Amino acid sequence: MSDTVITVTGNVGWAPTRRVLAGGTVVTDFRVANTPRRFDKTANVWRDLETQWYGVTCWRGLADNVATCVQKGDPVVVTGKLLAKSWVTKEGEQRNGWEIDATVVGFDLSRATAVLDRSHRGAERSSGAETGPDEWATRPSADPMTGEVAAQAA
């Protein structure tokens, strides 16, 4: 059986919660809200449809990075395995919802700007291993139009 992979864009609904499990594995959870819009031709206006909520679970290095960088209200793009969840509330009501076991979380750059910091890679931070300088930080610059590598000054 294959997994259903989904990509959702939306806003973070609450501050991510980071915790460490008994075995030392880091996990971070948050919720993301997506409100689809449709154009109503008869009224000639855009209308919001019902907001869809997804629980998001991140593991290990991704969990560390999300806990460090993502805040409530941030516009994000989340990709991962879609899972159907059922639970019973304290009041005894049966509820159903969707959860995404995230493989990728990033900022939606169509609605915000961000600055990338490669100084701490997720896997290195989780394991505590030091691996030396970041090879991306020391690469020579290239012409954005041609891709030609510029000569480095001595």
C-alpha positions as CSV (number, residue, x, y, z in Angstrom):
1,M,0.0,0.0,0.0
2,S,1.4,3.4,-0.9
3,D,1.3,6.5,1.2
4,T,-0.7,9.5,0.3
5,V,1.7,12.5,0.0
6,I,0.2,16.0,0.3
7,T,1.5,19.5,0.1
8,V,-0.4,22.2,2.0
9,T,0.1,25.9,2.1
10,G,-1.4,27.9,5.0
11,N,-0.7,29.7,8.2
12,V,0.6,28.2,11.4
13,G,-2.3,28.1,13.9
14,W,-0.4,27.8,17.1
15,A,3.2,28.0,18.3
16,P,5.1,24.7,17.5
17,T,5.5,22.5,20.6
18,R,8.9,20.7,20.8
19,R,9.4,17.7,23.1
20,V,11.9,14.9,23.5
21,L,10.6,11.3,23.7
22,A,12.0,8.8,26.2
23,G,14.4,7.3,23.6
24,G,15.8,10.8,22.8
25,T,14.0,11.4,19.6
26,V,12.9,15.0,19.1
27,V,9.3,15.7,17.8
28,T,7.6,19.0,17.2
29,D,3.9,19.5,16.5
30,F,1.8,22.4,15.2
31,R,-1.4,23.0,13.3
32,V,-1.7,24.7,9.9
33,A,-4.8,26.3,8.6
34,N,-5.7,26.6,4.9
35,T,-8.7,28.7,3.6
36,P,-9.4,27.9,0.0
37,R,-10.9,30.8,-2.2
38,R,-13.2,30.5,-5.2
39,F,-14.4,33.2,-7.6
40,D,-18.1,33.7,-7.5
41,K,-19.0,34.7,-11.1
42,T,-22.5,35.7,-10.3
43,A,-21.5,38.2,-7.6
44,N,-18.1,38.9,-9.3
45,V,-16.2,38.5,-6.0
46,W,-13.8,36.1,-4.3
47,R,-15.3,34.0,-1.5
48,D,-13.5,32.2,1.3
49,L,-14.5,28.5,1.7
50,E,-14.5,26.7,5.0
51,T,-11.0,26.7,6.7
52,Q,-9.3,23.3,6.7
53,W,-7.0,22.4,9.6
54,Y,-4.2,19.9,9.6
55,G,-2.1,18.7,12.5
56,V,1.6,18.6,11.5
57,T,4.2,16.3,13.2
58,C,7.9,16.8,12.5
59,W,10.7,14.5,13.6
60,R,14.4,14.7,14.5
61,G,16.4,17.5,12.7
62,L,13.3,18.9,11.0
63,A,11.6,19.0,14.5
64,D,14.5,21.0,15.9
65,N,14.5,23.5,12.9
66,V,10.7,24.0,13.0
67,A,10.8,24.6,16.8
68,T,13.6,27.2,16.3
69,C,12.3,29.0,13.2
70,V,8.5,28.7,12.9
71,Q,6.0,30.9,14.8
72,K,2.3,31.2,15.1
73,G,0.9,33.0,12.1
74,D,3.8,32.3,9.8
75,P,2.9,31.4,6.1
76,V,4.3,27.9,5.5
77,V,4.4,25.1,2.9
78,V,4.2,21.6,4.4
79,T,4.8,18.3,2.5
80,G,4.4,14.9,4.0
81,K,2.3,11.8,4.4
82,L,-1.4,12.4,5.0
83,L,-3.0,10.4,7.8
84,A,-6.6,10.3,8.9
85,K,-7.1,10.5,12.6
86,S,-10.1,9.8,14.9
87,W,-10.4,10.6,18.6
88,V,-13.0,11.1,21.3
89,T,-13.2,14.5,23.1
90,K,-13.5,14.9,26.9
91,E,-17.2,15.4,26.3
92,G,-17.4,12.0,24.6
93,E,-17.9,13.3,21.0
94,Q,-16.3,11.4,18.1
95,R,-14.0,13.6,16.0
96,N,-12.1,13.1,12.8
97,G,-9.3,15.1,11.3
98,W,-6.2,15.1,9.2
99,E,-2.5,14.9,10.2
100,I,0.6,15.4,8.1
101,D,3.7,13.4,9.0
102,A,6.0,16.1,7.6
103,T,9.1,15.5,5.5
104,V,9.5,19.2,4.5
105,V,8.4,22.5,6.1
106,G,9.3,25.8,4.6
107,F,8.2,29.4,4.5
108,D,5.7,30.4,1.7
109,L,7.9,33.0,0.0
110,S,4.9,34.2,-2.1
111,R,3.6,35.8,1.1
112,A,6.8,36.6,3.1
113,T,10.5,36.8,3.0
114,A,13.1,34.8,4.9
115,V,16.8,34.6,5.4
116,L,18.4,31.1,5.3
117,D,20.9,30.2,8.0
118,R,23.0,27.1,7.1
119,S,25.2,27.5,10.2
120,H,23.3,24.8,12.0
121,R,22.1,21.8,9.9
122,G,19.2,19.9,11.6
123,A,21.0,16.5,11.6
124,E,24.2,17.9,13.0
125,R,22.3,19.7,15.8
126,S,20.4,16.6,16.8
127,S,23.4,14.4,17.0
128,G,25.8,17.0,18.4
129,A,28.3,16.1,15.7
130,E,30.6,18.8,14.3
131,T,31.4,18.5,10.6
132,G,33.6,21.5,9.7
133,P,32.8,24.5,7.6
134,D,29.7,24.7,5.5
135,E,30.7,24.0,1.9
136,W,27.8,26.1,0.6
137,A,29.1,29.2,2.4
138,T,32.5,29.0,0.8
139,R,31.4,28.3,-2.8
140,P,32.5,30.9,-5.4
141,S,29.8,33.2,-6.7
142,A,28.2,32.6,-10.1
143,D,26.6,34.9,-12.6
144,P,22.8,34.5,-12.1
145,M,22.0,34.8,-15.8
146,T,24.7,32.5,-17.3
147,G,25.7,30.3,-14.3
148,E,29.4,31.1,-15.1
149,V,31.5,30.9,-11.9
150,A,33.2,34.2,-11.1
151,A,36.9,34.3,-10.5
152,Q,37.8,34.5,-6.8
153,A,40.0,37.2,-5.5
154,A,43.3,35.9,-4.0
